[in-house]
């Protein structure tokens, strides 16, 4: 590992899962890090998230694998049912054979618990300084570093800037300036205590019920003491990208005609958070000299592949590896990082759009969807997932 060329820190915009993962990767390469977080305190909103084997490979590479494992719930299978007639479209075991194949488990975890696992690693390093209530306003760079101006008029000087500032990234806006693609799909998320969750749905599984223009997801969290409930529908109204408080009446109005077993899910939560979703068209360049993007700032995606946070953690590991092989030469490393990530993350964005179409099929398309995986063995499912779950720190870099 080469020593960084000065004692300036690398600045990370954003203290979410991607930003903390990036900070950890940078510290492991010998850098000091300054994290600028616009919220008043560090934390995650949201509910559950799914962790594929690729996410555990990334957590391990950042030294927080054991912390994440202790907080996760390990599922026995993934399962898809038709929400109209309860037909089982597909079931994928995620037990021992799955672990043997991919070298790590499939699990679900509360977003806050994944964030905490990274934050503990960050705090243990002693090399990372936080500035909360601090939002990037604009960025300048020169041959020796970057200057980040915040909304208070303060200037932060660093060797480089990692824009991990989320789906509405200010850093991306300055350097790319593209428009979001609002999907019209609305996601409601909530967490329900086990005692309030229907016994006939307490499966140790990542479960999805797919219906016309809608779907419902549920899985256990926190040792099975809680359940994550997520419902998605195509809005009748024009939508703007963002998060608001949800309304029980709105959810109810979108889920007519479903089987009672699936429909009971939407009766459960006492309160909902409402996400109007968007993504962006994939881009071929997100590194600009000493500035690069990471996570949702680089490749915002819809939720249908359950890989948004996983991709951010992979990004961070890949960034660290690119710095390692280029002896901490920032501009060369940022270029290699980008080349290593563009096609893979674009595949997630585009696959997620297509998966949303499959989930929400209606009419004859629904019948085709229900036949897609008939008779498929676990091994054939695993073969189809190899491109996604076979990622690890050894294979993360493009040829260079």
C-alpha positions in Angstrom: 0.0 0.0 0.0 1.4 3.4 -1.0 1.1 6.3 1.4 -1.3 9.0 0.1 0.6 12.0 -1.3 -0.6 14.4 1.4 -2.4 14.5 4.7 -5.6 15.8 3.1 -8.6 13.5 3.6 -10.7 12.1 0.9 -14.2 13.6 1.1 -17.2 11.4 0.9 -20.6 13.1 0.3 -23.2 11.0 2.0 -23.3 9.0 5.2 -25.7 6.2 4.1 -24.8 2.6 3.4 -22.8 3.5 0.3 -20.9 6.4 1.9 -19.9 4.5 5.0 -18.8 1.5 2.8 -16.7 3.9 0.7 -15.2 5.5 3.8 -14.2 2.0 5.1 -12.6 1.0 1.8 -10.6 4.3 1.7 -9.4 3.9 5.3 -8.2 0.3 4.5 -6.1 1.9 1.7 -4.4 4.3 4.2 -6.5 7.4 3.6 -8.1 9.7 6.1 -11.7 10.4 5.3 -14.2 13.2 5.9 -17.9 12.4 5.5 -20.4 15.1 4.8 -23.9 14.1 5.7 -26.9 16.4 5.0 -29.1 14.9 7.8 -28.8 16.0 11.4 -27.7 12.6 12.5 -26.4 9.4 10.9 -28.9 6.7 10.2 -31.1 4.9 7.6 -34.8 5.3 6.9 -36.6 2.4 5.4 -37.3 -1.1 6.5 -35.8 -4.3 5.4 -33.3 -5.1 2.6 -32.1 -8.3 1.0 -28.5 -9.4 1.1 -27.3 -11.7 -1.7 -24.0 -13.6 -1.3 -22.3 -10.8 -3.3 -23.2 -8.4 -0.4 -21.6 -10.7 2.2 -18.5 -11.0 0.0 -18.4 -7.2 0.0 -19.0 -6.9 3.8 -16.2 -9.4 4.4 -13.8 -7.4 2.2 -14.6 -4.3 4.3 -14.0 -6.2 7.6 -17.6 -6.0 8.8 -18.9 -9.4 7.6 -19.3 -10.9 11.1 -21.1 -7.8 12.4 -23.6 -8.0 9.5 -24.0 -11.7 9.8 -25.0 -11.4 13.5 -27.9 -9.0 12.6 -29.2 -10.8 9.5 -31.9 -13.4 9.2 -31.0 -16.4 6.9 -33.8 -17.4 4.7 -34.6 -21.0 3.6 -35.9 -20.0 0.2 -37.1 -17.3 -2.1 -40.7 -17.8 -3.4 -43.0 -16.1 -5.9 -46.8 -16.6 -5.9 -49.5 -15.3 -8.2 -51.5 -12.8 -6.0 -54.8 -13.6 -7.8 -54.9 -17.4 -7.5 -52.0 -18.3 -5.1 -50.2 -20.3 -7.9 -46.6 -20.9 -7.0 -44.6 -19.4 -9.9 -41.2 -20.3 -8.6 -39.3 -21.4 -5.5 -35.5 -21.2 -5.0 -33.9 -22.9 -2.0 -31.3 -20.8 -0.3 -30.0 -23.4 2.1 -26.7 -25.3 2.1 -26.6 -26.1 -1.6 -27.0 -22.3 -2.3 -24.2 -21.4 0.2 -21.9 -24.1 -1.3 -22.5 -22.7 -4.8 -21.9 -19.0 -4.0 -19.7 -19.1 -0.9 -22.1 -17.1 1.2 -25.8 -17.1 2.3 -28.9 -15.3 1.2 -30.3 -13.2 4.0 -32.5 -10.3 5.0 -31.7 -7.5 7.3 -33.1 -4.2 8.6 -31.5 -1.3 6.7 -30.6 0.3 10.1 -28.8 -2.9 11.1 -26.7 -3.0 7.9 -25.9 0.7 8.4 -24.9 0.1 12.0 -22.6 -2.7 11.0 -20.7 -0.4 8.7 -20.8 2.5 11.2 -19.1 0.4 13.8 -16.3 -0.5 11.4 -16.0 3.2 10.5 -15.8 4.3 14.2 -13.3 1.6 15.1 -10.9 2.9 12.4 -10.5 6.3 14.1 -9.6 7.8 10.7 -13.0 9.1 9.7 -14.5 12.5 10.6 -18.2 13.3 10.3 -19.9 16.6 9.5 -23.7 16.3 9.9 -26.2 18.8 8.7 -23.8 19.5 5.8 -24.9 19.3 2.2 -22.7 19.7 -0.8 -23.6 22.8 -2.8 -20.8 22.8 -5.4 -17.4 21.3 -6.2 -14.2 22.7 -7.6 -11.1 20.7 -8.4 -7.5 21.4 -9.4 -4.4 19.3 -10.0 -3.9 18.6 -6.3 -7.3 18.1 -4.9 -10.9 19.2 -4.6 -12.7 21.9 -2.7 -16.3 21.1 -1.7 -18.5 24.1 -0.7 -21.4 23.3 1.5 -24.8 25.1 2.0 -23.4 27.1 5.0 -20.7 28.6 2.8 -17.9 26.5 4.4 -15.1 25.1 2.1 -13.8 21.5 2.7 -10.5 20.7 1.1 -9.7 17.1 0.2 -7.6 14.9 -2.1 -10.7 13.7 -3.9 -14.5 13.5 -3.6 -16.7 10.4 -3.6 -20.3 11.5 -4.4 -22.3 8.9 -2.5 -25.1 11.4 -2.0 -28.0 9.2 -3.1 -30.7 9.2 -5.7 -30.9 13.0 -5.8 -27.1 13.5 -5.9 -25.9 17.1 -6.0 -22.5 15.9 -7.2 -24.1 14.0 -10.1 -26.2 17.1 -10.9 -23.1 19.2 -11.3 -21.1 16.7 -13.3 -23.7 14.9 -15.3 -26.9 17.0 -15.1 -29.3 14.3 -16.4 -33.0 14.0 -15.6 -34.5 11.3 -13.4 -36.9 8.8 -15.0 -40.0 8.8 -12.7 -41.6 5.3 -13.0 -45.1 6.0 -11.7 -44.6 3.0 -9.5 -45.2 3.8 -5.8 -43.7 1.7 -3.0 -45.1 1.5 0.5 -42.8 0.0 3.2 -43.5 -0.9 6.8 -42.3 -3.1 9.6 -44.9 -5.2 11.6 -44.3 -7.0 14.9 -44.4 -10.8 14.8 -47.5 -10.9 17.1 -49.5 -8.9 14.5 -48.3 -10.9 11.5 -50.5 -13.7 10.1 -49.3 -17.1 11.2 -50.0 -18.6 7.8 -47.4 -16.3 6.2 -44.6 -16.6 8.8 -42.3 -18.2 6.3 -38.5 -18.0 6.7 -38.3 -16.7 3.1 -38.1 -13.7 0.9 -41.6 -13.9 -0.4 -43.3 -12.0 -3.2 -47.0 -12.0 -4.4 -47.2 -10.7 -8.0 -50.4 -9.2 -9.4 -51.6 -7.0 -12.2 -49.8 -3.6 -11.9 -48.8 -4.5 -8.3 -46.9 -6.8 -6.0 -46.4 -7.5 -2.3 -43.3 -8.6 -0.5 -42.7 -9.9 3.0 -39.9 -11.5 5.0 -38.7 -11.8 8.6 -36.4 -9.3 10.3 -34.5 -9.2 13.6 -34.5 -12.9 14.5 -38.1 -13.2 13.3 -39.5 -10.8 15.9 -40.6 -8.4 13.1 -41.7 -8.7 9.5 -40.9 -6.4 6.6 -43.9 -5.6 4.4 -43.6 -3.9 1.1 -46.3 -3.2 -1.4 -45.9 -1.7 -4.9 -48.5 -0.4 -7.3 -48.8 1.7 -10.5 -50.1 5.1 -9.4 -53.2 6.7 -11.0 -51.7 10.2 -10.3 -48.7 12.0 -11.8 -45.8 11.3 -9.4 -42.7 13.2 -8.3 -39.7 11.4 -7.0 -39.6 11.4 -3.2 -40.6 10.0 0.2 -43.7 11.0 2.1 -46.0 9.6 4.8 -48.3 7.0 3.4 -52.1 6.5 3.7 -53.8 3.3 4.5 -56.8 4.3 2.4 -54.6 4.8 -0.7 -53.0 1.4 -0.3 -56.4 -0.2 0.1 -57.7 1.4 -3.1 -55.0 -0.3 -5.3 -55.3 -3.9 -4.2 -58.7 -5.1 -5.4 -59.2 -8.6 -6.8 -56.3 -10.2 -4.9 -56.6 -13.5 -3.0 -57.4 -13.0 0.7 -54.1 -14.5 1.8 -52.1 -11.8 0.0 -54.6 -9.1 0.6 -54.3 -9.4 4.4 -50.8 -8.0 4.2 -52.0 -4.5 3.4 -54.3 -4.5 6.5 -51.4 -4.9 8.9 -49.2 -1.8 9.2 -50.2 1.0 11.5 -48.1 3.5 9.6 -46.4 3.4 6.1 -43.6 5.3 4.4 -44.5 6.1 0.7 -41.7 6.1 -1.9 -42.5 7.4 -5.4 -39.8 5.7 -7.4 -37.4 6.7 -10.2 -34.2 5.5 -11.8 -31.9 7.1 -14.4 -30.6 6.0 -17.7 -27.3 4.2 -17.2 -24.3 6.4 -18.0 -20.8 5.4 -19.3 -18.9 8.0 -17.3 -19.2 8.9 -13.7 -15.6 9.6 -12.8 -14.4 13.2 -13.5 -10.7 13.7 -12.6 -10.7 13.6 -8.8 -14.4 13.2 -8.4 -16.4 10.0 -8.8 -19.9 8.7 -8.0 -20.9 5.7 -6.0 -24.1 3.8 -5.2 -27.4 5.4 -6.0 -25.7 8.6 -7.1 -24.0 6.6 -9.9 -26.7 4.1 -10.9 -30.1 4.7 -9.2 -32.3 1.7 -9.8 -35.8 0.5 -9.0 -36.2 -2.1 -6.3 -37.2 -5.1 -8.4 -33.8 -6.8 -8.3 -33.3 -6.1 -4.5 -29.8 -5.0 -5.3 -29.5 -1.2 -4.7 -27.6 -1.3 -1.4 -25.7 -4.4 -2.5 -24.4 -2.6 -5.5 -23.3 0.4 -3.4 -21.3 -1.9 -1.1 -19.8 -3.6 -4.1 -18.9 -0.2 -5.6 -17.0 0.7 -2.4 -14.9 -2.6 -2.4 -14.1 -2.2 -6.1 -13.0 1.4 -5.5 -10.7 0.3 -2.8 -9.2 -2.5 -5.0 -8.7 0.0 -7.9 -6.8 2.3 -5.5 -4.7 -0.7 -4.3 -3.6 -1.8 -7.8 -2.9 1.7 -8.9 -0.9 2.5 -5.7 -3.4 5.1 -4.6 -3.1 7.1 -7.9 -6.5 8.7 -7.6 -7.3 9.5 -11.2 -6.1 6.2 -12.6 -8.0 4.3 -9.9 -11.2 6.2 -10.4 -11.0 5.4 -14.1 -10.5 1.7 -13.4 -13.3 1.7 -10.8 -15.7 3.2 -13.3 -14.7 0.7 -16.1 -15.2 -2.2 -13.6 -18.7 -1.1 -12.6 -20.5 0.5 -15.5 -21.7 -2.6 -17.3 -22.6 -4.6 -14.2 -24.6 -1.8 -12.5 -26.3 -0.9 -15.8 -27.3 -4.5 -16.1 -29.0 -4.2 -12.7 -30.8 -1.0 -13.7 -32.1 -2.6 -16.9 -32.8 -6.0 -15.4 -34.8 -4.3 -12.6 -37.0 -2.5 -15.1 -37.7 -5.8 -16.9 -38.3 -7.7 -13.6 -40.9 -5.0 -12.7 -42.7 -5.8 -15.9 -42.7 -9.5 -15.2 -44.0 -9.0 -11.6 -46.8 -6.7 -12.8 -47.9 -8.8 -15.8 -51.6 -9.0 -16.6 -53.8 -10.8 -19.1 -52.0 -13.3 -21.3 -48.6 -11.9 -20.2 -49.4 -13.0 -16.7 -50.0 -16.6 -18.0 -46.6 -16.5 -19.7 -45.0 -15.3 -16.5 -46.6 -18.1 -14.5 -45.1 -20.7 -16.9 -41.6 -19.2 -17.1 -39.9 -21.3 -14.5 -42.1 -24.4 -14.5 -40.1 -27.5 -13.7 -36.8 -25.6 -13.3 -34.4 -27.2 -10.9 -32.5 -25.3 -8.1 -29.3 -25.8 -10.1 -30.7 -24.1 -13.1 -31.9 -21.2 -11.0 -28.4 -21.0 -9.5 -26.8 -21.0 -13.0 -29.0 -18.1 -14.0 -27.9 -16.2 -10.9 -24.2 -16.8 -11.3 -23.6 -13.4 -13.0 -25.1 -11.6 -9.9 -24.1 -13.7 -6.9 -20.7 -14.9 -8.2 -19.2 -11.4 -7.7 -16.3 -11.2 -5.2 -13.2 -9.1 -4.4 -11.0 -11.4 -6.5 -13.0 -10.8 -9.7 -14.3 -7.3 -9.1 -11.8 -5.4 -11.3 -12.0 -5.1 -15.1 -8.8 -6.0 -17.0 -6.3 -3.2 -16.6 
